[in-house]
Amino acid sequence: MEKRSIDDQQRTRFWQDHIAECKKSGLSYAEYARRHELKDGAFGYWRKKLSESSKQEPEFVELKVSGREKSGIEIVLGDHIRISVDSDFDETTLKKLIGVLQSL
């Protein structure tokens, strides 16, 4: 059983490396897969699998802004992304922004 675990780790690492290199390359996923002789379906499967396993639930914290009358929330995504949203935010714009951030 230990052998299988090592194989799974190696397989995961293989796809993590290719996905990272693809992002750095500036190529489309399809073009990168073609140039590296990777099956499109497998590449897509692992991109989705690894992105799902790395997603963190957003954390919501109360936003207190001194010197302003507006109130709102702050959305924290991981360690590097913070979005401050006033109470009169535009819902459509916020949805688009979150969609873009999720695709990164």
C-alpha positions as CSV (number, residue, x, y, z in Angstrom):
1,M,0.0,0.0,0.0
2,E,2.9,2.3,0.6
3,K,4.0,1.9,-3.0
4,R,0.6,3.2,-4.2
5,S,0.9,6.2,-2.0
6,I,4.3,7.1,-3.4
7,D,2.9,6.7,-7.0
8,D,-0.1,8.9,-6.1
9,Q,2.3,11.6,-4.7
10,Q,4.5,11.4,-7.8
11,R,1.5,11.6,-10.1
12,T,0.1,14.6,-8.2
13,R,3.5,16.3,-8.3
14,F,3.9,15.6,-12.0
15,W,0.6,17.5,-12.7
16,Q,1.3,20.3,-10.3
17,D,4.6,20.9,-12.0
18,H,3.0,20.9,-15.5
19,I,0.2,23.2,-14.4
20,A,2.7,25.7,-12.8
21,E,4.9,25.6,-15.9
22,C,1.9,26.2,-18.2
23,K,0.9,29.3,-16.2
24,K,4.4,30.6,-16.5
25,S,4.6,29.8,-20.2
26,G,1.8,32.1,-21.3
27,L,0.5,29.4,-23.6
28,S,-3.1,28.3,-23.6
29,Y,-3.7,25.0,-21.8
30,A,-4.5,23.3,-25.1
31,E,-1.2,24.5,-26.7
32,Y,0.9,23.6,-23.6
33,A,-0.7,20.1,-23.5
34,R,0.0,19.6,-27.2
35,R,3.6,20.8,-27.0
36,H,4.3,18.5,-24.0
37,E,2.3,15.6,-25.4
38,L,-0.2,15.6,-22.6
39,K,-3.7,14.3,-23.1
40,D,-6.1,17.3,-23.0
41,G,-8.7,15.4,-20.9
42,A,-6.1,14.4,-18.3
43,F,-4.7,17.9,-18.2
44,G,-8.1,19.4,-17.7
45,Y,-9.0,16.8,-15.0
46,W,-5.9,17.5,-13.0
47,R,-6.2,21.3,-13.3
48,K,-9.7,21.0,-11.9
49,K,-8.8,18.5,-9.2
50,L,-5.8,20.5,-8.0
51,S,-7.6,23.8,-8.1
52,E,-10.5,22.4,-6.0
53,S,-8.2,20.9,-3.4
54,S,-6.4,24.2,-3.0
55,K,-9.5,26.4,-2.7
56,Q,-10.1,28.0,0.7
57,E,-13.4,29.1,2.0
58,P,-13.6,32.9,2.1
59,E,-13.4,34.5,5.5
60,F,-15.8,37.3,6.3
61,V,-14.8,39.9,8.9
62,E,-16.5,43.1,10.0
63,L,-15.0,46.2,8.4
64,K,-14.8,49.2,10.6
65,V,-13.7,52.4,8.8
66,S,-13.0,55.4,10.9
67,G,-13.9,58.8,9.6
68,R,-16.5,57.6,7.2
69,E,-20.2,57.0,7.5
70,K,-20.3,54.0,5.2
71,S,-20.1,50.5,6.6
72,G,-19.4,47.3,4.8
73,I,-17.5,44.0,4.9
74,E,-14.1,42.8,4.1
75,I,-13.6,39.5,2.2
76,V,-10.4,37.7,2.8
77,L,-9.3,35.0,0.3
78,G,-6.3,33.1,1.4
79,D,-3.3,35.0,2.6
80,H,-2.9,37.6,-0.1
81,I,-6.3,38.8,-1.2
82,R,-8.5,41.2,0.7
83,I,-11.6,42.9,-0.8
84,S,-13.2,45.8,1.1
85,V,-16.9,46.2,0.1
86,D,-19.0,49.2,1.1
87,S,-22.6,48.5,2.0
88,D,-23.8,50.2,-1.2
89,F,-21.6,47.9,-3.4
90,D,-22.6,46.9,-6.9
91,E,-23.5,43.2,-6.7
92,T,-22.8,42.4,-10.4
93,T,-19.3,43.9,-10.2
94,L,-18.5,42.0,-7.0
95,K,-19.7,38.7,-8.6
96,K,-17.5,39.3,-11.7
97,L,-14.5,40.1,-9.5
98,I,-14.9,37.0,-7.4
99,G,-15.2,34.9,-10.6
100,V,-11.9,36.4,-11.9
101,L,-10.1,35.7,-8.6
102,Q,-11.4,32.1,-8.5
103,S,-10.0,31.5,-12.0
104,L,-6.5,32.4,-10.9
